[in-house]
Amino acid sequence: MDGTATPEKVQMEDPLQLKENGNECFQRKDYDKAIDCYTKAIQLAKDKKVLAVLYKNRAACHLKKEDYTPAASDASRAIDIDASDIKALYRRSQALEKLGKLDQAFKDVERCATVEPNNKTFQETLRRLNADIQDKVRDA
C-alpha cells in the first residue's frame, strides 16, 4: 500500500470482499448487483479455486434471473477450473434443461448422482429428465 488507498478502494480491489458483497446481495435477492460484484471479483481474482466459486455464484444469479445461457456458460467455466464441483455441475444442468438441452442436462445430473448417490434432488431430477427425454423421443 502506498498510503493513499482508502479503505473503500482496498475493499473494492479485494476479490474475497467483493465475493462477500455479492453473497449479501444474493441473499437480498438483488441479483443484478450480485452479478456486478462477482464480475468485478472475477476480473481481480488470481486464485483458481476462488475463481471457480465466483463463476458458480454468478451462475446462480443468472439462474434466479432466468438468464439460462449465461448461467450455463458461467457454470461451465467453474467446471473447467474444478471438474469435481457438484454445485456447478448441477447449476449447469438446471440451465441446460431450461434451454431444452435435455441430454446434456441429464449427463451433468448423472455425474452429480454418481458422486452423491443418496442425494434425493439428483435422483428426482434424473427421473424427471429421463421421462422428459422419453416423451421427446416418443413425440419425434
ZIVENWO-V110728 format. One record per backbone hydrogen bond with DSSP energy under -1.0 kcal/mol. CO is the residue of the C=O (numbers start at 1). NH is the residue of the N-H. Records with the same first field share a line. If there is no record, write none. Layout:
CO->NH, NH
This chain:
6->10
7->11
8->12
10->13
11->14
14->18
15->19
16->20
17->21
18->22
19->23
20->24
21->25
22->26
23->27
24->28
25->30
26->29
29->31
30->34
31->35
32->36
33->37
34->38
35->39
36->40
37->41
38->42
39->43
40->44
41->45
47->51
48->52
49->53
50->54
51->55
52->56
53->57
54->58
55->59
56->60
57->61
58->62
59->63
60->64
61->65
62->67
63->66
67->71
68->72
69->73
70->74
71->75
72->76
73->77
74->78
75->79
76->80
77->81
78->82
82->85
84->86
85->89
86->90
87->91
88->92
89->93
90->94
91->95
92->96
93->97
94->98
95->99
96->101
97->100
100->102
101->105
102->106
103->107
104->108
105->109
106->110
107->111
108->112
109->113
110->114
111->115
112->116
116->119
119->123
120->124
121->125
122->126
123->127
124->128
125->129
126->130
127->131
128->132
129->133
130->134
131->135
132->136
133->137
134->138
135->139
